[in-house]
């Protein structure tokens, strides 16, 4: 489950390129764009400009470069030419990129136009929860510590954590061991070691944590129709802490 230093450097390069894709999306006026337009733009950037591969495309029979999960969609939303983003929406774009044989995975929830305070707060707390999980990563810590840190922050703020989907080891394959749950008990689970690389990607719901998969076999929605938000980074366990391999140019690691 551990990567050699030179492998982590290759993953960091994939992560840097992926972060630059989000940098491009950050500049878009999303109002009125279709989720398919965003997908096509991301794919062109990855393939034509970055000479890389959108790792999601073709995996498990999925046809697109990204997942676009809007409002009550929890994850795995499928881009569509008829789904137009409107002011007030929140939408998560989950993108993977492979370069030199190594994959990086990251997602960000965007606020489209004028977003209501309740939705804005859910997005902010989800971002904070991801960082709580990241901050718990260091050699000798355990995966339960990571999940506990995320769940505690969600609960304190009145939100629920989706349990059906989790973070995962990543490298040459998109999904490698271990599974990284976003809930848990401190000092339980796998002991973290220097060189492990995995994603932390909590999904927080404004209502209950129950989810349903729609008839397309991909799109996962909240059972109660309440909003859901998600953020994701790929991280490596370092000698004395954690390195975020997909850190975006606009991001500062919180203290």
C-alpha positions as CSV (number, residue, x, y, z in Angstrom):
1,X,0.0,0.0,0.0
2,X,3.0,2.3,0.2
3,X,4.6,4.2,-2.7
4,X,8.3,4.9,-3.3
5,X,9.4,8.5,-3.1
6,X,9.8,8.7,-6.9
7,X,6.2,7.4,-7.4
8,X,4.9,10.0,-5.1
9,X,6.7,12.7,-7.1
10,X,5.0,11.4,-10.3
11,X,1.6,11.4,-8.5
12,X,2.4,15.0,-7.3
13,X,2.9,16.0,-11.0
14,X,-0.5,14.4,-11.9
15,X,-2.0,16.3,-8.9
16,X,-0.5,19.6,-10.0
17,X,-1.9,19.2,-13.5
18,X,-5.3,18.3,-12.1
19,X,-5.2,21.3,-9.8
20,X,-4.6,23.5,-12.8
21,X,-7.8,22.1,-14.4
22,X,-9.8,23.4,-11.4
23,X,-8.0,26.7,-11.8
24,X,-9.5,27.0,-15.3
25,X,-13.0,26.0,-14.0
26,X,-12.7,28.7,-11.3
27,X,-12.6,31.4,-14.0
28,X,-15.8,30.3,-15.7
29,X,-19.2,32.0,-15.4
30,X,-21.1,28.7,-14.8
31,X,-24.6,30.3,-15.1
32,X,-26.2,29.0,-18.2
33,X,-23.5,26.5,-19.0
34,X,-24.6,22.8,-19.4
35,X,-22.8,20.2,-17.3
36,X,-21.7,18.6,-20.6
37,X,-20.0,21.8,-21.7
38,X,-18.0,21.8,-18.5
39,X,-17.1,18.1,-19.1
40,X,-16.0,18.8,-22.6
41,X,-13.9,21.8,-21.6
42,X,-12.2,19.7,-18.8
43,X,-11.5,16.9,-21.2
44,X,-10.0,19.2,-23.9
45,X,-7.7,20.8,-21.2
46,X,-6.6,17.4,-19.9
47,X,-6.0,15.8,-23.3
48,X,-4.9,18.7,-25.6
49,X,-3.1,21.1,-23.2
50,X,-1.8,18.8,-20.5
51,X,-1.1,15.8,-22.7
52,X,-2.7,13.6,-20.0
53,X,-5.7,11.2,-19.8
54,X,-9.0,11.7,-18.0
55,X,-8.8,8.5,-15.9
56,X,-12.6,8.3,-15.3
57,X,-13.4,8.0,-19.0
58,X,-13.9,4.4,-19.9
59,X,-13.6,3.1,-16.3
60,X,-16.4,0.8,-15.2
61,X,-18.0,1.7,-18.5
62,X,-18.3,5.4,-17.6
63,X,-18.3,7.6,-20.7
64,X,-17.2,11.0,-19.5
65,X,-14.2,12.9,-18.1
66,X,-15.9,14.1,-14.9
67,X,-18.9,13.6,-12.6
68,X,-21.2,16.6,-12.2
69,X,-23.3,16.4,-9.0
70,X,-25.7,19.2,-8.6
71,X,-27.8,20.3,-5.6
72,X,-29.4,17.0,-4.2
73,X,-27.0,14.8,-6.2
74,X,-24.5,13.3,-3.8
75,X,-22.0,11.8,-6.3
76,X,-21.5,10.2,-9.7
77,X,-23.8,12.7,-11.5
78,X,-23.6,12.3,-15.3
79,X,-23.0,15.4,-17.4
80,X,-25.8,16.3,-19.7
81,X,-26.2,18.8,-22.6
82,X,-29.7,19.6,-21.2
83,X,-28.8,20.2,-17.6
84,X,-28.1,23.9,-17.4
85,X,-26.5,25.5,-14.3
86,X,-28.6,28.2,-12.7
87,X,-27.9,30.9,-10.2
88,X,-28.4,29.5,-6.7
89,X,-27.2,26.0,-7.6
90,X,-24.3,24.2,-5.9
91,X,-22.5,21.7,-8.2
92,X,-19.6,19.3,-7.5
93,X,-17.1,18.5,-10.3
94,X,-15.1,15.3,-9.6
95,X,-12.2,14.9,-12.0
96,X,-9.4,12.4,-12.3
97,X,-6.2,12.7,-14.3
98,X,-3.5,10.2,-15.3
99,X,-0.1,11.3,-16.3
100,X,3.0,9.0,-16.6
101,X,0.9,6.1,-15.4
102,X,-0.2,7.6,-12.1
103,X,-3.6,9.0,-11.2
104,X,-4.7,12.0,-9.2
105,X,-8.4,12.5,-8.0
106,X,-10.0,15.6,-6.7
107,X,-13.3,17.4,-6.5
108,X,-14.7,20.8,-5.6
109,X,-18.2,22.0,-5.0
110,X,-18.9,25.3,-6.8
111,X,-21.4,28.0,-5.8
112,X,-23.2,29.1,-9.0
113,X,-24.3,32.8,-8.9
114,X,-26.2,33.9,-5.8
115,X,-26.4,31.0,-3.5
116,X,-28.7,30.9,-0.4
117,X,-26.9,31.1,3.0
118,X,-28.0,27.6,4.0
119,X,-26.5,26.0,0.9
120,X,-23.4,28.2,1.2
121,X,-22.9,27.0,4.8
122,X,-23.2,23.4,3.8
123,X,-20.5,23.8,1.2
124,X,-18.2,25.6,3.6
125,X,-18.6,23.0,6.4
126,X,-18.0,20.2,3.9
127,X,-14.7,21.9,2.9
128,X,-13.7,22.3,6.5
129,X,-14.6,18.6,7.2
130,X,-12.3,17.4,4.5
131,X,-9.5,19.4,6.0
132,X,-10.2,18.1,9.5
133,X,-9.7,14.6,8.0
134,X,-6.5,15.7,6.2
135,X,-5.1,17.2,9.4
136,X,-5.5,13.8,11.1
137,X,-3.2,12.1,8.7
138,X,0.4,11.3,9.9
139,X,2.4,8.2,10.4
140,X,1.1,6.2,13.4
141,X,-2.4,7.7,13.2
142,X,-5.2,5.4,12.2
143,X,-7.9,5.6,9.6
144,X,-10.5,5.8,12.3
145,X,-9.0,9.0,13.5
146,X,-9.5,10.5,10.0
147,X,-13.1,9.4,9.8
148,X,-13.9,10.6,13.3
149,X,-12.5,14.0,12.7
150,X,-14.7,14.4,9.6
151,X,-17.9,13.1,11.2
152,X,-17.4,15.1,14.4
153,X,-17.2,18.4,12.5
154,X,-20.2,17.5,10.3
155,X,-22.3,16.6,13.4
156,X,-21.3,19.7,15.3
157,X,-22.7,21.7,12.5
158,X,-25.9,19.7,12.1
159,X,-25.0,17.7,9.0
160,X,-24.9,14.0,8.2
161,X,-22.1,12.1,6.5
162,X,-22.9,9.7,3.6
163,X,-21.6,6.2,4.6
164,X,-22.0,4.3,1.3
165,X,-19.0,6.0,-0.4
166,X,-15.5,6.5,0.8
167,X,-12.0,7.6,0.0
168,X,-9.6,5.1,-1.4
169,X,-6.0,4.3,-2.1
170,X,-4.8,5.5,-5.4
171,X,-1.8,5.2,-7.7
172,X,-1.5,3.3,-10.9
173,X,-5.1,2.3,-10.4
174,X,-8.0,4.6,-9.5
175,X,-9.2,2.5,-6.6
176,X,-6.6,0.7,-4.5
177,X,-6.5,-0.3,-0.8
178,X,-7.2,1.0,1.7
179,X,-10.8,2.2,2.0
180,X,-11.0,5.6,3.8
181,X,-14.3,5.9,5.6
182,X,-15.6,9.4,6.5
183,X,-16.8,8.3,9.9
184,X,-15.2,6.2,12.6
185,X,-13.8,5.8,16.1
186,X,-10.5,7.3,17.1
187,X,-7.5,4.9,17.5
188,X,-9.2,2.2,15.4
189,X,-8.6,0.9,11.9
190,X,-5.4,0.7,9.7
191,X,-2.3,2.3,11.1
192,X,-1.0,4.9,8.6
193,X,2.6,4.6,7.2
194,X,4.8,7.0,5.3
195,X,4.3,6.5,1.6
196,X,0.6,5.6,1.7
197,X,-1.4,7.7,-0.9
198,X,-5.2,7.9,-0.7
199,X,-8.2,10.2,-1.2
200,X,-10.2,12.0,1.4
201,X,-13.6,12.9,-0.1
202,X,-16.4,13.5,2.4
203,X,-20.0,13.9,1.2
204,X,-22.2,15.9,3.7
205,X,-26.0,16.1,3.5
206,X,-28.2,18.9,4.7
207,X,-30.8,16.4,5.8
208,X,-30.6,12.6,6.5
209,X,-27.7,10.5,5.4
210,X,-29.7,8.1,3.3
211,X,-29.0,8.0,-0.4
212,X,-30.6,6.3,-3.5
213,X,-29.1,5.5,-6.9
214,X,-31.2,6.6,-9.8
215,X,-32.3,4.4,-12.8
216,X,-29.3,5.4,-14.9
217,X,-27.2,3.2,-12.5
218,X,-24.8,6.1,-11.8
219,X,-26.5,9.2,-10.2
220,X,-26.7,9.0,-6.4
221,X,-29.1,11.4,-4.8
222,X,-30.2,12.2,-1.2
223,X,-33.3,10.1,-0.3
224,X,-35.0,13.2,1.2
225,X,-34.1,15.6,-1.6
226,X,-32.0,17.8,0.6
227,X,-28.8,19.3,-0.6
228,X,-25.4,17.5,-0.6
229,X,-21.9,18.8,-1.0
230,X,-18.5,17.2,-1.4
231,X,-14.8,18.0,-1.6
232,X,-11.9,15.7,-2.3
233,X,-8.1,15.8,-2.3
234,X,-5.4,13.1,-2.9
235,X,-3.0,13.0,0.0
236,X,0.3,11.3,0.8
237,X,1.5,10.3,4.3
238,X,4.9,11.9,4.8
239,X,7.6,11.2,7.4
240,X,6.1,13.8,9.8
241,X,2.6,14.5,8.5
242,X,0.7,14.8,5.2
243,X,1.2,16.3,1.8
244,X,-1.8,17.3,-0.3
245,X,-0.9,16.3,-3.9
246,X,-3.9,18.0,-5.5
247,X,-3.7,21.3,-3.7
248,X,-5.1,24.0,-5.9
249,X,-3.3,27.3,-6.7
250,X,-5.9,29.4,-4.8
251,X,-5.8,27.1,-1.7
252,X,-4.1,27.7,1.6
253,X,-3.7,24.8,4.0
254,X,-5.8,25.8,7.1
255,X,-4.0,26.2,10.4
